[in-house]
Amino acid sequence: MVFRKLMAAFGAGVEVDTVLTNSGVRPGETLRGVVNFRGGGADYKVEGIYLDLTAVVEVERGDEEYKTTYGFLRQQVAGTFQLTAGAQHSQPFEIVIPWETPISAIGGHPLHGMRLGVQTELALAGAMDKGDLDPLFVNPLPAQEHVIAALDRLGFGFKKADLERGTLRGSTMPFFQEIEYYAGGEWRRHFNELELTFIAGPRQMDVILEADKRGGFLTSSHDAYNRFTIRYDDPSRADQALRHALEQMARRRGWL
C-alpha cells in the first residue's frame, strides 16, 4: 500500500491511497475499489470523498495545439466523517463506467496515445485536496473488438490513438476518440490513412470512419466519411458493414 500525501487546509498532511480492484474494465461495467486514508497531525472533518474519471485530450485553438485533462464523470463516494489524527479509514466504492468512455487498452496492452485515470479528491474544511492519477484501462466492448479485428484482417495497421475536443452527433462527451490506421492490403490503392471513432450506447454503437487519400503534387488531399450502426446482439455484421462502408467511401470520391 502506497500512501500519497495531500496537504490539508491547515498544513498537516492527510495521506491517501486509492486501490482499484479491477483497473481493466469495459464501458457499461462497474469499476470497484477502495480509498484508504490516514490522518495527519490533527483531527479533520472530511466533508466528502469524490472520484473523477479523467482523460488527456488534445485541443486545437487557431494555430496552437496543446493537451489538457478533462473530467468526464464525477461521483461522490462518501459523505461527512471525522478523520482523527493518525487514524486510518477505508471507503469502498463502485462506479459504472459510461458507455462512451474511450478505449485505452486492447488485448491487455495499453493503447498508445491514450491516458485515462481516476483522481481522488478530499473535501477538508471547505478546501479540495486532489491526489495523483491512478491509471484506468478501458477495454473494447465485444462489438468494438469485432470492428478492430475486421480492420486488422483487411490489412489496416494501427498508427496511434488520441482524444480530440468536440462533441459529435449522438454523443454526450466533450471529446471524441480517433483511432488512426495506415491503409494496407487492397485498400492501400484507395486510402492513405483511416480514422475510427466509436459512439457506444447500451444496446448498439455507431461506427464513424474518415479516410484520406492524398493526391499528387498538383492535387489536394481529399477526405471521405461514413457512419453506420452495429447492434450488440449481431456483432458478426461488423465485417460486412465495414467493407461496405469502405467501398462506399472509395466510390464517393471516385477512388474505386
WODAJO-V190804 format. One line per field, one symbol per residue. phi: phi as a letter, one per 40 degrees, with the letter a starting at -180 (. if undefined). psi: psi as a letter, one per 30 degrees, with the letter a starting at -180 (. if undefined). burial: b if it has 9 or more other C-alpha atoms within 8 Angstrom, else e. Layout:
phi: ???
psi: ???
burial: ???
This chain:
phi: .bcbcbccdbgccbbbacbccbcbbbdgcbcbaabbbbcccacbcccibbbbcbacbcbbbgccbababbcbabbcbaccacbcdgcbabbcabbccdccdccbabggbdcdgbababbcbbcbfgbbbbccccdbbbcccdccccccccccccgcbcbababbcibcdgbbccaacbbbbccafccccbbcbbbbbbbcbcbaacbbbbbbbccccbbccbbbbaaabbcccacccddccccccccccccccgcb
psi: kjkkkkjlegfkkkkkjkjkeifjllkflkklakjkkklbglkkjjflkkkkklkkkkkkjbgkklklkkkfkkkkfkbklkjlkflkkkjllkkkkkegklkgkkhgkkjkfkjllkkkkkjjhflkkkalkkkkjjllleeeeeeeeeeeffgkkkdlklkkklklkglflgllkjjklkklbffffelelkkkkkjkaffllkkkkklkjkaaeglllkkkllklkkkfghfffeeeeeeeeeeeeeeeggf.
burial: eeebbbbbeeebbbbbbbebeebebbbbebbbbbbbbbbbebbbbbbbbbbbbbbbbbbbeeeebeeeeebbebebbebeeebbbbebeebbbeeebebbeebbbbeeebbeebbbbbbbbbbbbeeebbbeeebbbbbbeebbbbbeebbbebbbbeebbbbbbebeeeeebebbbbbbbbbbeebbebbbbbbbbbbbeeebbbbbbbbbbbbeeeeeebebbbbbebbbeebeebbebbeebbbbbbbebeee
